[in-house]
Amino acid sequence: MMFNIGDIIATFFLLGFFILAIVLVVAAVKAAANKNKKLPADEPDLQNRIKALEMRVETLENKQ
């Protein structure tokens, strides 16, 4: 089989294009996954929030 040099260049160009598209999709999915990942709250922050919620519940109960 005889291949033209243009055919070989076009084949590499098309394969490179599809590989680049796949790499970009994987990078976009990883970036979206990292963006949605929440950092765990530290313990003192949680305790402060719980205390604040308890105080709000007490004030609401006292109003009723």
N, C-alpha and C positions, 0 to 999 in steps of 0.2 A: 504494500500500500504506500502510496506517495502522499505526503502531507505538505501542504503549503505552509510557509512560515507564518503567514497571516492567520491561518486556521489555528496554529499552535498558540499564537499570541492572544487571539480572541478567546480560546478555551481557558487559558490562564486568567485572563481578565474577567470572564464570567464566573469562574470558580472563586476567584478572589472577591468578587462582588457578593456572592452568596455567603461566603465565609464571613465577610465583614458584616453583612446584615445579621447573621446569627450572633456574632460577638456583640453587636450593638443591642440586640434584644436581650441577651443574657445580662449585659451591664445594666440595662434599664430595669429589669426585674430585680436585680440585686439592690439597686439604688432605692427602688420602691419598698423592698423588704426592710432595708435598714432605716428608711424614713418612718415606717410604721411601727418599728420596734420601740417599746416603751422601756425606759430605764426603771429599775426597781426603786421605789421610794425608800429613803433611809428611815430607820426606826424612830428617832425623835420626831421627825416630821409627821409620821403616822400617829404617834401619841398625841401630838398637838392638835391634829385634825380631829381625832376622836374626842378629845376634851372639848373642843369647840362645838362639835356636834351635840355632845351631851348637854352643854350649857344651852344650846338653842332649843333642844327638846324640853329642858326644864322650864325655860321661859314660855314656851308654847303651852305646856301643861298648866303653868300658873295662870295664864290668861284665860283658860277655859274654866 
